[in-house]
Amino acid sequence: MFNEKFFEVLKYDGVVSIVTWGNEEPSITNTWNSYLQIKDENRILIPAAGFTRAEKDINVNNKVKVALGSKEIMGNNNYQGTGFALEGTGKFLTSGEDFDFMREKFPFLTRVFEITVTSAKQLL
């Protein structure tokens, strides 16, 4: 699911924007590239300390869109910088092996936001 360029982007810190929507307008939650932990071939784990609106949305509609990138990585057509658009489903974890793994890395978290990616497209 994730290509080599995607993993290169994660080596540099940048903003990750996560879009969720329930019955109200879409909302955007931000985090950092360095917080994303890739599990398996299509799962991303993110430490969540806030994410209250995202969790409210996910309880109604589990669809998620994510945008991330880095200006440090050469993109398509030899332009400096590249980014990715991801789509998938999300859920919040409050216990279990993945929660414990994340709690060791990020002691501030209250939950783990798990995204199962169904589409990953390089934009730039």
C-alpha positions in Angstrom: 0.0 0.0 0.0 2.7 2.5 1.0 5.6 3.1 -1.4 9.2 4.1 -0.8 8.5 7.8 -1.3 5.8 7.7 1.4 8.3 6.3 3.9 10.8 9.0 2.9 8.3 11.7 3.6 7.7 10.3 7.1 11.4 10.8 7.9 10.8 14.6 7.9 8.5 16.4 10.2 5.6 18.1 8.6 1.9 18.6 9.3 -0.6 15.8 8.8 -4.2 16.9 8.3 -6.9 14.4 9.1 -10.4 15.1 7.8 -13.5 13.5 9.4 -17.1 14.2 9.1 -20.2 12.9 10.9 -23.6 14.7 10.7 -22.1 18.1 10.8 -19.5 19.9 8.6 -16.2 18.2 8.1 -13.6 18.8 10.7 -9.8 18.9 10.4 -7.4 17.6 13.1 -3.7 18.0 12.7 -0.7 16.0 14.0 2.9 15.5 12.9 4.6 13.1 10.4 6.8 11.8 13.2 3.8 10.7 15.2 2.6 8.3 12.5 3.4 4.6 13.2 2.9 2.3 10.3 1.6 -1.2 11.2 1.1 -4.0 8.7 0.7 -3.0 5.1 -2.2 -0.6 5.4 -2.6 0.6 9.0 -1.4 3.8 10.6 -1.5 4.4 14.4 -1.6 8.0 15.7 -1.4 9.0 19.4 -4.5 10.9 20.3 -4.7 13.2 23.3 -7.3 15.6 21.8 -9.1 14.4 18.7 -12.4 14.9 20.4 -14.3 16.1 17.3 -12.7 13.4 15.2 -13.8 10.8 17.6 -17.4 12.2 17.6 -17.4 12.1 13.8 -15.9 8.5 13.7 -18.8 7.3 15.9 -21.2 8.4 13.2 -19.1 7.9 10.0 -15.8 6.0 10.1 -14.5 7.4 6.8 -11.2 9.4 7.0 -9.1 11.5 4.5 -5.5 12.4 5.3 -3.0 14.8 3.7 0.7 14.8 4.5 3.9 15.8 2.9 7.4 17.2 3.1 9.2 19.9 1.1 12.5 18.0 1.7 11.6 15.1 -0.7 11.8 15.3 -4.4 8.4 14.9 -6.0 7.1 14.0 -9.4 8.4 15.9 -12.4 11.6 16.8 -10.5 9.8 19.4 -8.3 11.1 19.8 -4.7 8.5 18.6 -2.2 5.9 15.9 -2.4 2.7 14.9 -0.6 0.1 12.1 -0.3 -3.6 11.9 0.0 -4.9 8.9 1.9 -8.4 7.6 2.3 -9.6 4.9 4.6 -11.5 4.2 7.8 -10.7 5.1 11.4 -11.4 3.9 14.9 -10.1 4.7 18.3 -8.3 2.2 20.5 -8.3 2.4 24.3 -6.6 -0.9 25.1 -4.8 -3.8 23.5 -1.4 -4.6 22.0 -1.4 -1.6 19.6 -2.5 0.8 22.4 0.3 -0.5 24.7 2.9 -0.2 21.9 1.8 3.4 21.3 1.6 4.3 25.0 5.3 3.4 25.4 6.3 5.7 22.6 3.9 8.5 23.4 3.0 8.6 27.1 0.8 11.6 26.7 -1.9 9.8 24.6 -5.3 9.0 26.0 -6.4 6.9 22.9 -4.9 5.7 19.7 -6.4 6.7 16.4 -6.1 3.7 14.0 -6.5 4.4 10.3 -6.9 1.5 7.9 -5.8 2.9 4.5 -7.7 1.9 1.4 -6.1 4.4 -1.0 -2.7 6.2 -1.0 -2.0 8.6 -3.9 1.1 10.7 -4.4 0.0 14.3 -5.3 3.1 16.2 -6.2 
